[in-house]
Amino acid sequence: MSKHKISLRVNRQRYEVEVKANQTLLRLLREDLNLTGTKCACERGDCGNCTILLDGNPIKSCLVLAVEADGREVTTIEGVAKEGHLTPIQQAFIKHGALQCGFCTPAFILAAEALLKRNPNPTEEEIKEGIGGILCRCTGYRQIIDAILDISKSSEK
């Protein structure tokens, strides 16, 4: 299998790596860069638990080849907190009990970050659309929606 050298920024840090032509961005993050906050579940794009931000947009990293990230900016859950401090979105998830088992939480937080950057005051329907495609197998989405609604009403994002 041929290898390709790519350069990308992950969580504000530049990486130059060699990847196989068929290697997914999910596998690059988890296996080569040891960023295991990005979860691996279905590897078919069905569950959305591998959601990250690519150039600020939420994507399912299991459906994107690593070579497609060449020259781009990637944000994983490890890159969300600033200087060791949780963001307001992360704090709202804790406050509202939206963490549940935690497996899907990184994907939801990243989707919420992207949504609130695009639309600082989304309606409940817009929130549902913004987190659509990410599956939670614990209790449902009420706490997640409430956390995002709460932070959208706050002046601190």
PyMOL CGO cylinders between C-alpha atoms (Angstrom):
from pymol import cmd
from pymol.cgo import CYLINDER

trace = [
    CYLINDER, 0.00, 0.00, 0.00, 1.42, 3.38, -0.98, 0.3, 1, 1, 1, 1, 1, 1,
    CYLINDER, 1.42, 3.38, -0.98, 2.07, 6.01, 1.67, 0.3, 1, 1, 1, 1, 1, 1,
    CYLINDER, 2.07, 6.01, 1.67, 1.55, 9.74, 1.42, 0.3, 1, 1, 1, 1, 1, 1,
    CYLINDER, 1.55, 9.74, 1.42, 3.19, 12.46, 3.46, 0.3, 1, 1, 1, 1, 1, 1,
    CYLINDER, 3.19, 12.46, 3.46, 0.68, 14.98, 4.79, 0.3, 1, 1, 1, 1, 1, 1,
    CYLINDER, 0.68, 14.98, 4.79, 0.88, 18.08, 6.94, 0.3, 1, 1, 1, 1, 1, 1,
    CYLINDER, 0.88, 18.08, 6.94, -2.01, 19.13, 9.16, 0.3, 1, 1, 1, 1, 1, 1,
    CYLINDER, -2.01, 19.13, 9.16, -2.75, 21.07, 12.31, 0.3, 1, 1, 1, 1, 1, 1,
    CYLINDER, -2.75, 21.07, 12.31, -4.41, 19.11, 15.09, 0.3, 1, 1, 1, 1, 1, 1,
    CYLINDER, -4.41, 19.11, 15.09, -5.50, 21.01, 18.17, 0.3, 1, 1, 1, 1, 1, 1,
    CYLINDER, -5.50, 21.01, 18.17, -3.29, 23.97, 17.17, 0.3, 1, 1, 1, 1, 1, 1,
    CYLINDER, -3.29, 23.97, 17.17, -0.19, 21.76, 16.74, 0.3, 1, 1, 1, 1, 1, 1,
    CYLINDER, -0.19, 21.76, 16.74, 1.40, 21.02, 13.37, 0.3, 1, 1, 1, 1, 1, 1,
    CYLINDER, 1.40, 21.02, 13.37, 2.03, 17.40, 12.38, 0.3, 1, 1, 1, 1, 1, 1,
    CYLINDER, 2.03, 17.40, 12.38, 3.84, 15.92, 9.40, 0.3, 1, 1, 1, 1, 1, 1,
    CYLINDER, 3.84, 15.92, 9.40, 2.96, 12.26, 9.05, 0.3, 1, 1, 1, 1, 1, 1,
    CYLINDER, 2.96, 12.26, 9.05, 2.98, 9.46, 6.53, 0.3, 1, 1, 1, 1, 1, 1,
    CYLINDER, 2.98, 9.46, 6.53, -0.37, 7.78, 5.99, 0.3, 1, 1, 1, 1, 1, 1,
    CYLINDER, -0.37, 7.78, 5.99, -1.60, 4.92, 3.89, 0.3, 1, 1, 1, 1, 1, 1,
    CYLINDER, -1.60, 4.92, 3.89, -3.85, 5.90, 1.00, 0.3, 1, 1, 1, 1, 1, 1,
    CYLINDER, -3.85, 5.90, 1.00, -6.82, 4.12, 2.61, 0.3, 1, 1, 1, 1, 1, 1,
    CYLINDER, -6.82, 4.12, 2.61, -6.21, 5.22, 6.22, 0.3, 1, 1, 1, 1, 1, 1,
    CYLINDER, -6.21, 5.22, 6.22, -9.10, 7.13, 7.78, 0.3, 1, 1, 1, 1, 1, 1,
    CYLINDER, -9.10, 7.13, 7.78, -8.70, 10.32, 9.72, 0.3, 1, 1, 1, 1, 1, 1,
    CYLINDER, -8.70, 10.32, 9.72, -10.19, 8.47, 12.71, 0.3, 1, 1, 1, 1, 1, 1,
    CYLINDER, -10.19, 8.47, 12.71, -7.37, 5.90, 12.63, 0.3, 1, 1, 1, 1, 1, 1,
    CYLINDER, -7.37, 5.90, 12.63, -4.71, 8.59, 12.20, 0.3, 1, 1, 1, 1, 1, 1,
    CYLINDER, -4.71, 8.59, 12.20, -6.00, 10.47, 15.24, 0.3, 1, 1, 1, 1, 1, 1,
    CYLINDER, -6.00, 10.47, 15.24, -6.41, 7.44, 17.50, 0.3, 1, 1, 1, 1, 1, 1,
    CYLINDER, -6.41, 7.44, 17.50, -3.53, 5.21, 16.45, 0.3, 1, 1, 1, 1, 1, 1,
    CYLINDER, -3.53, 5.21, 16.45, -0.82, 7.52, 15.15, 0.3, 1, 1, 1, 1, 1, 1,
    CYLINDER, -0.82, 7.52, 15.15, -1.43, 10.67, 17.21, 0.3, 1, 1, 1, 1, 1, 1,
    CYLINDER, -1.43, 10.67, 17.21, -2.82, 8.87, 20.31, 0.3, 1, 1, 1, 1, 1, 1,
    CYLINDER, -2.82, 8.87, 20.31, -5.85, 11.19, 20.52, 0.3, 1, 1, 1, 1, 1, 1,
    CYLINDER, -5.85, 11.19, 20.52, -8.29, 8.62, 21.85, 0.3, 1, 1, 1, 1, 1, 1,
    CYLINDER, -8.29, 8.62, 21.85, -10.99, 11.10, 22.83, 0.3, 1, 1, 1, 1, 1, 1,
    CYLINDER, -10.99, 11.10, 22.83, -12.28, 10.62, 19.30, 0.3, 1, 1, 1, 1, 1, 1,
    CYLINDER, -12.28, 10.62, 19.30, -14.33, 7.48, 19.69, 0.3, 1, 1, 1, 1, 1, 1,
    CYLINDER, -14.33, 7.48, 19.69, -14.36, 4.51, 17.33, 0.3, 1, 1, 1, 1, 1, 1,
    CYLINDER, -14.36, 4.51, 17.33, -17.66, 2.68, 17.19, 0.3, 1, 1, 1, 1, 1, 1,
    CYLINDER, -17.66, 2.68, 17.19, -19.43, 1.71, 13.97, 0.3, 1, 1, 1, 1, 1, 1,
    CYLINDER, -19.43, 1.71, 13.97, -16.78, 2.88, 11.46, 0.3, 1, 1, 1, 1, 1, 1,
    CYLINDER, -16.78, 2.88, 11.46, -19.59, 3.32, 8.88, 0.3, 1, 1, 1, 1, 1, 1,
    CYLINDER, -19.59, 3.32, 8.88, -20.71, 6.87, 9.68, 0.3, 1, 1, 1, 1, 1, 1,
    CYLINDER, -20.71, 6.87, 9.68, -23.92, 5.68, 11.32, 0.3, 1, 1, 1, 1, 1, 1,
    CYLINDER, -23.92, 5.68, 11.32, -23.33, 6.59, 14.98, 0.3, 1, 1, 1, 1, 1, 1,
    CYLINDER, -23.33, 6.59, 14.98, -21.43, 9.88, 14.71, 0.3, 1, 1, 1, 1, 1, 1,
    CYLINDER, -21.43, 9.88, 14.71, -19.35, 9.15, 17.80, 0.3, 1, 1, 1, 1, 1, 1,
    CYLINDER, -19.35, 9.15, 17.80, -16.18, 9.86, 15.83, 0.3, 1, 1, 1, 1, 1, 1,
    CYLINDER, -16.18, 9.86, 15.83, -17.27, 13.45, 15.12, 0.3, 1, 1, 1, 1, 1, 1,
    CYLINDER, -17.27, 13.45, 15.12, -14.46, 16.00, 15.09, 0.3, 1, 1, 1, 1, 1, 1,
    CYLINDER, -14.46, 16.00, 15.09, -14.09, 19.46, 13.59, 0.3, 1, 1, 1, 1, 1, 1,
    CYLINDER, -14.09, 19.46, 13.59, -12.36, 19.80, 10.24, 0.3, 1, 1, 1, 1, 1, 1,
    CYLINDER, -12.36, 19.80, 10.24, -11.75, 23.47, 9.47, 0.3, 1, 1, 1, 1, 1, 1,
    CYLINDER, -11.75, 23.47, 9.47, -14.38, 24.23, 12.10, 0.3, 1, 1, 1, 1, 1, 1,
    CYLINDER, -14.38, 24.23, 12.10, -17.06, 21.98, 10.62, 0.3, 1, 1, 1, 1, 1, 1,
    CYLINDER, -17.06, 21.98, 10.62, -18.28, 18.79, 12.28, 0.3, 1, 1, 1, 1, 1, 1,
    CYLINDER, -18.28, 18.79, 12.28, -17.46, 15.66, 10.29, 0.3, 1, 1, 1, 1, 1, 1,
    CYLINDER, -17.46, 15.66, 10.29, -17.48, 11.94, 10.93, 0.3, 1, 1, 1, 1, 1, 1,
    CYLINDER, -17.48, 11.94, 10.93, -13.80, 11.10, 10.96, 0.3, 1, 1, 1, 1, 1, 1,
    CYLINDER, -13.80, 11.10, 10.96, -14.40, 7.45, 10.04, 0.3, 1, 1, 1, 1, 1, 1,
    CYLINDER, -14.40, 7.45, 10.04, -15.68, 8.60, 6.63, 0.3, 1, 1, 1, 1, 1, 1,
    CYLINDER, -15.68, 8.60, 6.63, -12.78, 10.92, 5.78, 0.3, 1, 1, 1, 1, 1, 1,
    CYLINDER, -12.78, 10.92, 5.78, -9.44, 9.72, 4.52, 0.3, 1, 1, 1, 1, 1, 1,
    CYLINDER, -9.44, 9.72, 4.52, -6.42, 11.10, 6.35, 0.3, 1, 1, 1, 1, 1, 1,
    CYLINDER, -6.42, 11.10, 6.35, -5.00, 12.39, 3.05, 0.3, 1, 1, 1, 1, 1, 1,
    CYLINDER, -5.00, 12.39, 3.05, -8.06, 14.66, 2.76, 0.3, 1, 1, 1, 1, 1, 1,
    CYLINDER, -8.06, 14.66, 2.76, -6.91, 16.49, 5.91, 0.3, 1, 1, 1, 1, 1, 1,
    CYLINDER, -6.91, 16.49, 5.91, -3.64, 17.56, 4.28, 0.3, 1, 1, 1, 1, 1, 1,
    CYLINDER, -3.64, 17.56, 4.28, -3.16, 21.28, 4.89, 0.3, 1, 1, 1, 1, 1, 1,
    CYLINDER, -3.16, 21.28, 4.89, -6.25, 21.53, 7.09, 0.3, 1, 1, 1, 1, 1, 1,
    CYLINDER, -6.25, 21.53, 7.09, -7.14, 22.27, 10.71, 0.3, 1, 1, 1, 1, 1, 1,
    CYLINDER, -7.14, 22.27, 10.71, -8.48, 19.45, 12.90, 0.3, 1, 1, 1, 1, 1, 1,
    CYLINDER, -8.48, 19.45, 12.90, -9.99, 19.87, 16.36, 0.3, 1, 1, 1, 1, 1, 1,
    CYLINDER, -9.99, 19.87, 16.36, -10.63, 16.91, 18.63, 0.3, 1, 1, 1, 1, 1, 1,
    CYLINDER, -10.63, 16.91, 18.63, -12.05, 16.93, 22.14, 0.3, 1, 1, 1, 1, 1, 1,
    CYLINDER, -12.05, 16.93, 22.14, -8.49, 17.14, 23.48, 0.3, 1, 1, 1, 1, 1, 1,
    CYLINDER, -8.49, 17.14, 23.48, -8.18, 20.56, 21.83, 0.3, 1, 1, 1, 1, 1, 1,
    CYLINDER, -8.18, 20.56, 21.83, -11.37, 22.13, 23.16, 0.3, 1, 1, 1, 1, 1, 1,
    CYLINDER, -11.37, 22.13, 23.16, -10.36, 23.16, 26.69, 0.3, 1, 1, 1, 1, 1, 1,
    CYLINDER, -10.36, 23.16, 26.69, -8.19, 26.26, 26.82, 0.3, 1, 1, 1, 1, 1, 1,
    CYLINDER, -8.19, 26.26, 26.82, -5.13, 26.30, 29.10, 0.3, 1, 1, 1, 1, 1, 1,
    CYLINDER, -5.13, 26.30, 29.10, -6.55, 23.44, 31.15, 0.3, 1, 1, 1, 1, 1, 1,
    CYLINDER, -6.55, 23.44, 31.15, -9.89, 25.17, 31.75, 0.3, 1, 1, 1, 1, 1, 1,
    CYLINDER, -9.89, 25.17, 31.75, -13.18, 23.68, 30.59, 0.3, 1, 1, 1, 1, 1, 1,
    CYLINDER, -13.18, 23.68, 30.59, -15.13, 25.72, 28.08, 0.3, 1, 1, 1, 1, 1, 1,
    CYLINDER, -15.13, 25.72, 28.08, -18.61, 27.00, 28.94, 0.3, 1, 1, 1, 1, 1, 1,
    CYLINDER, -18.61, 27.00, 28.94, -20.09, 24.24, 26.79, 0.3, 1, 1, 1, 1, 1, 1,
    CYLINDER, -20.09, 24.24, 26.79, -18.19, 21.56, 28.70, 0.3, 1, 1, 1, 1, 1, 1,
    CYLINDER, -18.19, 21.56, 28.70, -19.31, 23.15, 31.98, 0.3, 1, 1, 1, 1, 1, 1,
    CYLINDER, -19.31, 23.15, 31.98, -22.94, 23.21, 30.79, 0.3, 1, 1, 1, 1, 1, 1,
    CYLINDER, -22.94, 23.21, 30.79, -22.75, 19.50, 29.96, 0.3, 1, 1, 1, 1, 1, 1,
    CYLINDER, -22.75, 19.50, 29.96, -21.62, 18.81, 33.53, 0.3, 1, 1, 1, 1, 1, 1,
    CYLINDER, -21.62, 18.81, 33.53, -24.27, 21.10, 35.03, 0.3, 1, 1, 1, 1, 1, 1,
    CYLINDER, -24.27, 21.10, 35.03, -27.10, 19.43, 33.08, 0.3, 1, 1, 1, 1, 1, 1,
    CYLINDER, -27.10, 19.43, 33.08, -25.90, 15.84, 33.49, 0.3, 1, 1, 1, 1, 1, 1,
    CYLINDER, -25.90, 15.84, 33.49, -25.41, 15.58, 29.74, 0.3, 1, 1, 1, 1, 1, 1,
    CYLINDER, -25.41, 15.58, 29.74, -22.28, 13.46, 30.15, 0.3, 1, 1, 1, 1, 1, 1,
    CYLINDER, -22.28, 13.46, 30.15, -24.12, 10.19, 30.85, 0.3, 1, 1, 1, 1, 1, 1,
    CYLINDER, -24.12, 10.19, 30.85, -21.68, 7.34, 30.14, 0.3, 1, 1, 1, 1, 1, 1,
    CYLINDER, -21.68, 7.34, 30.14, -19.34, 9.74, 28.31, 0.3, 1, 1, 1, 1, 1, 1,
    CYLINDER, -19.34, 9.74, 28.31, -18.77, 7.74, 25.13, 0.3, 1, 1, 1, 1, 1, 1,
    CYLINDER, -18.77, 7.74, 25.13, -20.71, 10.09, 22.84, 0.3, 1, 1, 1, 1, 1, 1,
    CYLINDER, -20.71, 10.09, 22.84, -19.89, 13.25, 24.82, 0.3, 1, 1, 1, 1, 1, 1,
    CYLINDER, -19.89, 13.25, 24.82, -16.82, 14.34, 22.79, 0.3, 1, 1, 1, 1, 1, 1,
    CYLINDER, -16.82, 14.34, 22.79, -18.84, 14.24, 19.57, 0.3, 1, 1, 1, 1, 1, 1,
    CYLINDER, -18.84, 14.24, 19.57, -21.74, 16.19, 21.07, 0.3, 1, 1, 1, 1, 1, 1,
    CYLINDER, -21.74, 16.19, 21.07, -19.43, 18.84, 22.55, 0.3, 1, 1, 1, 1, 1, 1,
    CYLINDER, -19.43, 18.84, 22.55, -17.65, 19.35, 19.24, 0.3, 1, 1, 1, 1, 1, 1,
    CYLINDER, -17.65, 19.35, 19.24, -20.96, 19.53, 17.35, 0.3, 1, 1, 1, 1, 1, 1,
    CYLINDER, -20.96, 19.53, 17.35, -22.25, 22.04, 19.92, 0.3, 1, 1, 1, 1, 1, 1,
    CYLINDER, -22.25, 22.04, 19.92, -19.09, 24.15, 19.59, 0.3, 1, 1, 1, 1, 1, 1,
    CYLINDER, -19.09, 24.15, 19.59, -19.53, 24.32, 15.80, 0.3, 1, 1, 1, 1, 1, 1,
    CYLINDER, -19.53, 24.32, 15.80, -23.26, 25.03, 16.07, 0.3, 1, 1, 1, 1, 1, 1,
    CYLINDER, -23.26, 25.03, 16.07, -22.84, 27.87, 18.56, 0.3, 1, 1, 1, 1, 1, 1,
    CYLINDER, -22.84, 27.87, 18.56, -20.05, 29.40, 16.49, 0.3, 1, 1, 1, 1, 1, 1,
    CYLINDER, -20.05, 29.40, 16.49, -22.38, 29.46, 13.45, 0.3, 1, 1, 1, 1, 1, 1,
    CYLINDER, -22.38, 29.46, 13.45, -25.52, 30.33, 15.38, 0.3, 1, 1, 1, 1, 1, 1,
    CYLINDER, -25.52, 30.33, 15.38, -25.02, 31.72, 18.89, 0.3, 1, 1, 1, 1, 1, 1,
    CYLINDER, -25.02, 31.72, 18.89, -28.74, 31.55, 19.74, 0.3, 1, 1, 1, 1, 1, 1,
    CYLINDER, -28.74, 31.55, 19.74, -30.18, 28.40, 18.15, 0.3, 1, 1, 1, 1, 1, 1,
    CYLINDER, -30.18, 28.40, 18.15, -33.73, 27.23, 18.68, 0.3, 1, 1, 1, 1, 1, 1,
    CYLINDER, -33.73, 27.23, 18.68, -34.37, 23.78, 20.08, 0.3, 1, 1, 1, 1, 1, 1,
    CYLINDER, -34.37, 23.78, 20.08, -35.07, 22.54, 16.53, 0.3, 1, 1, 1, 1, 1, 1,
    CYLINDER, -35.07, 22.54, 16.53, -31.77, 24.00, 15.29, 0.3, 1, 1, 1, 1, 1, 1,
    CYLINDER, -31.77, 24.00, 15.29, -29.96, 22.29, 18.16, 0.3, 1, 1, 1, 1, 1, 1,
    CYLINDER, -29.96, 22.29, 18.16, -31.57, 18.97, 17.26, 0.3, 1, 1, 1, 1, 1, 1,
    CYLINDER, -31.57, 18.97, 17.26, -30.45, 19.46, 13.66, 0.3, 1, 1, 1, 1, 1, 1,
    CYLINDER, -30.45, 19.46, 13.66, -26.94, 20.52, 14.79, 0.3, 1, 1, 1, 1, 1, 1,
    CYLINDER, -26.94, 20.52, 14.79, -26.43, 17.37, 16.85, 0.3, 1, 1, 1, 1, 1, 1,
    CYLINDER, -26.43, 17.37, 16.85, -28.30, 15.12, 14.43, 0.3, 1, 1, 1, 1, 1, 1,
    CYLINDER, -28.30, 15.12, 14.43, -26.40, 12.07, 13.34, 0.3, 1, 1, 1, 1, 1, 1,
    CYLINDER, -26.40, 12.07, 13.34, -24.75, 11.50, 16.72, 0.3, 1, 1, 1, 1, 1, 1,
    CYLINDER, -24.75, 11.50, 16.72, -26.26, 8.60, 18.61, 0.3, 1, 1, 1, 1, 1, 1,
    CYLINDER, -26.26, 8.60, 18.61, -26.49, 8.37, 22.38, 0.3, 1, 1, 1, 1, 1, 1,
    CYLINDER, -26.49, 8.37, 22.38, -27.30, 4.92, 23.69, 0.3, 1, 1, 1, 1, 1, 1,
    CYLINDER, -27.30, 4.92, 23.69, -27.79, 5.90, 27.35, 0.3, 1, 1, 1, 1, 1, 1,
    CYLINDER, -27.79, 5.90, 27.35, -30.88, 7.90, 28.13, 0.3, 1, 1, 1, 1, 1, 1,
    CYLINDER, -30.88, 7.90, 28.13, -31.62, 10.24, 25.30, 0.3, 1, 1, 1, 1, 1, 1,
    CYLINDER, -31.62, 10.24, 25.30, -30.94, 13.77, 24.30, 0.3, 1, 1, 1, 1, 1, 1,
    CYLINDER, -30.94, 13.77, 24.30, -32.90, 16.01, 26.69, 0.3, 1, 1, 1, 1, 1, 1,
    CYLINDER, -32.90, 16.01, 26.69, -29.90, 16.83, 28.92, 0.3, 1, 1, 1, 1, 1, 1,
    CYLINDER, -29.90, 16.83, 28.92, -27.71, 17.50, 25.89, 0.3, 1, 1, 1, 1, 1, 1,
    CYLINDER, -27.71, 17.50, 25.89, -30.27, 19.83, 24.34, 0.3, 1, 1, 1, 1, 1, 1,
    CYLINDER, -30.27, 19.83, 24.34, -30.81, 21.59, 27.69, 0.3, 1, 1, 1, 1, 1, 1,
    CYLINDER, -30.81, 21.59, 27.69, -27.05, 22.12, 28.10, 0.3, 1, 1, 1, 1, 1, 1,
    CYLINDER, -27.05, 22.12, 28.10, -26.75, 23.68, 24.65, 0.3, 1, 1, 1, 1, 1, 1,
    CYLINDER, -26.75, 23.68, 24.65, -29.86, 25.82, 25.18, 0.3, 1, 1, 1, 1, 1, 1,
    CYLINDER, -29.86, 25.82, 25.18, -28.48, 27.00, 28.52, 0.3, 1, 1, 1, 1, 1, 1,
    CYLINDER, -28.48, 27.00, 28.52, -25.14, 28.07, 27.09, 0.3, 1, 1, 1, 1, 1, 1,
    CYLINDER, -25.14, 28.07, 27.09, -26.80, 29.70, 24.06, 0.3, 1, 1, 1, 1, 1, 1,
    CYLINDER, -26.80, 29.70, 24.06, -28.75, 31.97, 26.44, 0.3, 1, 1, 1, 1, 1, 1,
    CYLINDER, -28.75, 31.97, 26.44, -25.56, 32.88, 28.29, 0.3, 1, 1, 1, 1, 1, 1,
    CYLINDER, -25.56, 32.88, 28.29, -23.35, 35.75, 27.19, 0.3, 1, 1, 1, 1, 1, 1,
    CYLINDER, -23.35, 35.75, 27.19, -20.31, 33.50, 27.79, 0.3, 1, 1, 1, 1, 1, 1,
    CYLINDER, -20.31, 33.50, 27.79, -19.66, 30.97, 25.02, 0.3, 1, 1, 1, 1, 1, 1,
]
cmd.load_cgo(trace, "trace")
